[in-house]
Amino acid sequence: MKLSALPPLSPPPQPSEVLRRPAAPIPEPALLAWVEGPGAEGFDSAWRLAGVTILPASTLLGLRAFEDAYEDHLPNAAPDGRDCMRVIFDVEKVLRMALHQSVLALELLASPAPLQLRAPFDTPAPIELAQAAITSGVLRAYRGVLPATIDAIDAGERVAALSGLRRLYTASLLHREAVMGTELASLLKSCAPSPIAPIVEGWSDAPLRPDEARALKDEARRLDALLDVPGALPERPQDYELLHETLVARRLATS
């Protein structure tokens, strides 16, 4: 049987301008906070902003596409003049992320000092939403940083190593007391005495020395091992109804 080649396919027709959907502008967030960087972690890590907006119900219904996350790059927007990344989530998106134990969503909701917080995001407080959603499952996400943290320590990368340690300390505090904390100095005090406190207090942007690397690696493994024993976090969300009612009320407020 002789096979014959098919003629090349014609390119698809271009959509008309009437059907083109322009890129939606990033909506103004009702809740905005630093989730990485000195403002959130307390040491010289890269800045990152995250926020929550409440899109009107008309955006979510019918044939129009629904954008549930918006990302952009903000030049010179950090307090020290550096660039930073920003991501804005719709309220439904961030609550679903929190229920799936997203570290980003939970740390955003639990931020102790949001940059922007206005009605209807002041009641209930965002920290209450985080507490309603958080479960012991979040520890799996935090434990996932251990390999990258060890790699950063082996490479002598101080900032990346401390970022990983910060997350492991956050996991340790959650596991022990079911409390969210992201500021490294405060976390060290809650776990005092900490063998890495002198390394953090004597901050330097120089590569890690061998003795510092050993101390950080031992502490990272110690913190990870502590998560093996039963802890204070619940196995299921504590108040699913609060999350549901909050979402419905806030969505109706924009209709």
C-alpha positions as CSV (number, residue, x, y, z in Angstrom):
1,M,0.0,0.0,0.0
2,K,1.4,3.3,-1.1
3,L,1.2,6.1,1.4
4,S,0.8,9.7,0.1
5,A,1.8,12.8,2.1
6,L,-1.0,15.0,3.3
7,P,-0.9,18.6,2.2
8,P,0.3,21.0,4.9
9,L,-2.3,22.4,7.2
10,S,-3.4,26.0,6.7
11,P,-2.8,28.3,9.7
12,P,-5.9,28.8,11.8
13,P,-7.8,32.0,11.2
14,Q,-7.0,34.9,13.5
15,P,-9.8,35.8,15.9
16,S,-11.6,39.0,15.1
17,E,-11.0,42.1,17.3
18,V,-14.5,41.7,18.6
19,L,-13.6,38.4,20.2
20,R,-10.3,39.3,21.5
21,R,-10.3,39.8,25.3
22,P,-7.9,42.5,26.5
23,A,-5.6,41.7,29.4
24,A,-7.5,42.5,32.5
25,P,-5.9,45.1,34.8
26,I,-4.7,43.9,38.2
27,P,-7.5,44.7,40.6
28,E,-6.9,46.7,43.7
29,P,-6.4,44.4,46.7
30,A,-8.3,44.7,49.9
31,L,-5.6,42.8,51.8
32,L,-1.9,43.3,50.9
33,A,1.2,42.1,52.8
34,W,4.8,41.3,52.5
35,V,5.1,37.5,52.4
36,E,8.9,37.3,51.8
37,G,11.7,39.8,52.4
38,P,12.9,41.8,55.5
39,G,9.4,43.1,56.1
40,A,8.1,39.5,56.7
41,E,11.1,37.4,57.5
42,G,13.3,39.8,59.3
43,F,16.5,39.3,57.3
44,D,17.8,40.4,53.9
45,S,15.8,38.0,51.6
46,A,14.2,39.0,48.4
47,W,11.0,41.1,48.7
48,R,7.7,39.6,47.6
49,L,4.1,41.0,47.9
50,A,0.9,39.1,48.0
51,G,-2.7,40.3,48.3
52,V,-6.3,39.3,48.2
53,T,-9.1,41.1,46.2
54,I,-12.8,40.5,45.9
55,L,-13.9,40.2,42.4
56,P,-17.6,40.9,41.7
57,A,-19.9,38.0,41.1
58,S,-20.5,39.2,37.5
59,T,-16.9,38.4,36.8
60,L,-17.3,34.8,37.8
61,L,-20.6,34.0,36.0
62,G,-21.6,33.6,32.4
63,L,-19.2,33.3,29.5
64,R,-16.5,35.7,30.6
65,A,-13.3,34.1,31.7
66,F,-12.4,34.4,35.3
67,E,-8.9,35.5,36.4
68,D,-8.2,34.2,39.9
69,A,-4.6,35.3,40.1
70,Y,-2.7,38.3,38.8
71,E,1.1,38.5,38.8
72,D,3.4,41.4,38.0
73,H,7.0,42.7,38.6
74,L,7.3,46.0,40.4
75,P,10.6,47.8,39.7
76,N,12.0,49.8,42.7
77,A,8.9,49.2,44.7
78,A,10.5,47.6,47.8
79,P,11.2,49.8,50.8
80,D,14.9,49.7,50.1
81,G,14.4,50.5,46.4
82,R,14.8,46.9,45.1
83,D,12.5,45.3,42.7
84,C,9.8,42.9,44.0
85,M,7.2,40.4,42.7
86,R,3.5,40.8,43.4
87,V,0.7,38.3,43.1
88,I,-3.0,39.2,43.8
89,F,-5.6,36.4,44.4
90,D,-9.3,36.5,44.3
91,V,-10.8,35.7,47.7
92,E,-12.2,32.4,46.6
93,K,-8.8,31.4,45.2
94,V,-6.9,32.2,48.4
95,L,-9.4,30.4,50.6
96,R,-9.2,27.3,48.5
97,M,-5.4,27.5,48.6
98,A,-5.6,27.8,52.4
99,L,-7.8,24.7,52.6
100,H,-5.2,22.9,50.4
101,Q,-2.5,24.0,53.0
102,S,-0.8,26.5,50.7
103,V,2.1,28.1,52.6
104,L,1.8,31.3,50.6
105,A,-2.0,31.6,51.3
106,L,-1.7,30.9,55.0
107,E,1.3,33.2,55.6
108,L,-0.5,35.9,53.7
109,L,-3.7,35.6,55.8
110,A,-1.6,35.3,59.0
111,S,0.6,38.3,58.3
112,P,1.0,40.2,61.6
113,A,1.2,43.6,60.0
114,P,-0.6,43.9,56.6
115,L,0.2,46.9,54.5
116,Q,-3.4,47.3,53.4
117,L,-6.5,46.0,55.2
118,R,-9.9,47.5,54.6
119,A,-13.6,46.5,54.8
120,P,-14.9,43.9,54.2
121,F,-11.5,42.3,55.1
122,D,-11.4,43.5,58.6
123,T,-14.1,41.2,60.0
124,P,-13.3,38.4,60.5
125,A,-9.6,39.1,60.7
126,P,-7.5,37.3,58.1
127,I,-5.7,35.5,60.9
128,E,-9.0,33.9,61.9
129,L,-9.4,32.6,58.3
130,A,-5.9,31.1,58.4
131,Q,-6.7,29.4,61.8
132,A,-10.0,28.1,60.4
133,A,-8.3,26.5,57.5
134,I,-4.9,25.2,58.8
135,T,-4.3,21.6,59.5
136,S,-1.4,19.3,60.2
137,G,-1.1,18.8,56.4
138,V,0.7,22.1,56.1
139,L,3.7,20.6,57.7
140,R,4.3,18.4,54.6
141,A,4.6,21.6,52.5
142,Y,7.1,23.1,55.0
143,R,9.1,19.9,55.3
144,G,9.5,19.9,51.5
145,V,12.0,22.8,51.9
146,L,14.6,20.6,53.7
147,P,16.4,19.2,50.6
148,A,16.7,22.7,49.0
149,T,17.9,24.1,52.3
150,I,20.6,21.5,52.6
151,D,21.7,22.2,49.0
152,A,21.9,25.9,49.7
153,I,24.0,25.3,52.9
154,D,26.3,23.0,50.9
155,A,26.7,25.7,48.3
156,G,27.4,28.4,50.9
157,E,24.4,30.4,50.0
158,R,23.6,32.3,53.2
159,V,20.3,34.0,52.2
160,A,18.8,30.8,50.7
161,A,19.9,28.8,53.7
162,L,18.3,31.1,56.2
163,S,15.1,31.3,54.1
164,G,14.9,27.5,54.4
165,L,15.7,27.6,58.1
166,R,13.0,30.2,58.6
167,R,10.4,28.0,57.1
168,L,11.4,25.1,59.2
169,Y,11.2,27.2,62.3
170,T,7.7,28.4,61.2
171,A,6.8,24.7,60.9
172,S,8.2,23.9,64.3
173,L,6.2,26.7,65.9
174,L,3.0,25.5,64.1
175,H,3.6,22.0,65.2
176,R,4.3,22.9,68.8
177,E,1.8,25.6,69.4
178,A,-0.5,25.9,66.3
179,V,0.7,29.5,65.9
180,M,2.0,31.1,62.7
181,G,5.2,33.1,62.8
182,T,7.5,34.2,60.0
183,E,10.0,36.7,61.6
184,L,13.2,34.8,62.1
185,A,14.5,36.6,65.2
186,S,11.1,36.0,67.0
187,L,11.1,32.4,65.9
188,L,14.6,31.9,67.3
189,K,13.5,33.4,70.7
190,S,10.5,31.0,70.7
191,C,12.9,28.1,70.3
192,A,15.6,29.4,72.6
193,P,18.4,28.5,72.9
194,S,19.0,28.2,69.2
195,P,22.5,27.2,68.0
196,I,22.1,29.4,64.9
197,A,21.2,32.6,66.7
198,P,24.8,33.9,66.5
199,I,24.8,33.3,62.8
200,V,21.6,35.3,62.3
201,E,22.6,38.1,64.7
202,G,26.0,38.5,63.1
203,W,24.5,38.9,59.7
204,S,26.8,39.0,56.7
205,D,26.3,38.6,53.0
206,A,29.6,36.6,52.8
207,P,29.4,32.9,51.9
208,L,28.8,30.5,54.8
209,R,31.9,29.4,56.6
210,P,32.4,25.6,57.2
211,D,31.5,25.9,60.9
212,E,28.4,28.0,60.1
213,A,27.3,25.5,57.4
214,R,27.6,22.6,59.9
215,A,25.5,24.4,62.5
216,L,22.8,25.3,60.0
217,K,22.7,21.8,58.5
218,D,22.4,20.2,62.0
219,E,19.7,22.6,63.0
220,A,17.7,22.0,59.8
221,R,17.7,18.3,60.3
222,R,16.9,18.7,64.0
223,L,13.8,20.8,63.2
224,D,12.7,18.5,60.5
225,A,12.9,15.5,62.8
226,L,10.8,17.2,65.5
227,L,7.9,17.2,63.1
228,D,7.7,13.3,63.3
229,V,6.0,13.3,66.7
230,P,2.3,14.3,67.2
231,G,1.7,18.0,67.4
232,A,-0.9,20.7,68.1
233,L,-2.3,21.1,64.7
234,P,-5.7,19.6,63.9
235,E,-6.1,17.0,61.2
236,R,-9.1,18.7,59.6
237,P,-10.0,22.4,59.1
238,Q,-11.4,23.8,62.4
239,D,-14.1,26.0,60.9
240,Y,-15.1,25.3,57.3
241,E,-18.4,27.1,57.9
242,L,-16.6,30.4,58.7
243,L,-14.7,30.2,55.4
244,H,-17.9,29.4,53.5
245,E,-19.9,32.2,55.1
246,T,-17.1,34.7,54.7
247,L,-16.7,34.0,51.0
248,V,-20.5,34.2,50.4
249,A,-20.8,37.5,52.3
250,R,-17.9,39.1,50.6
251,R,-19.0,38.0,47.2
252,L,-22.5,39.4,47.8
253,A,-21.1,42.7,49.0
254,T,-19.6,43.3,45.5
255,S,-22.7,42.3,43.5
